Amino acid sequence: MILFNLLTMSARHAREATQLVLTQHLATDVFVDEAIDNYCLGADGTVGVQPLYRVLFLTKALLYRRIEELLTTHFPGNDFRIYATAVTHVNDAEANRVRQLCATEPAGAGAV
C-alpha cells in the first residue's frame, strides 16, 4: 500500500482530482489539506509563499501508474507534484477497505 500525495496550486484541480479518484474506485477516502503555505526560494534569493492544496489517499501500490496516467489525461498541462510514500503498517479494517479497490471495473473505466 502507498499514501498517494498530489500537490497543486489550484483548488479546483484538487477538488476535481478528488472526485476522479473516488469515482474511479482508486481510493475509499481522500483527504484534502486546503491552502497550506508553500515556501519557496526565488531566483533572486528571497523566500516567497504561495497557497498549496494537498490531496492524499491510501491506495494499492499497483495502482500508482494508473492514477498518474488518469490525472495526466484529465488535467493536461497541470502543475501537479505527485509522489507516494510506502505504507508498511495499517490496521486490519483499513487494509480490508483498500484491498477492495478496483475489485470491479467502474462504468466507463475501460475508456480512460
Buried (B, 14 or more C-beta within 10 A) or exposed (E): BBBBBBBBBBEEBBBBBBEBBBEBBBBBEBEBEEEEEBEEEEEEEEEEEEEBBBBBBBBBEEBBEBBBEBBEEBBEEBEBEBEBEEBEEBEEEBEEBBEEBBEEEEEEBEEE
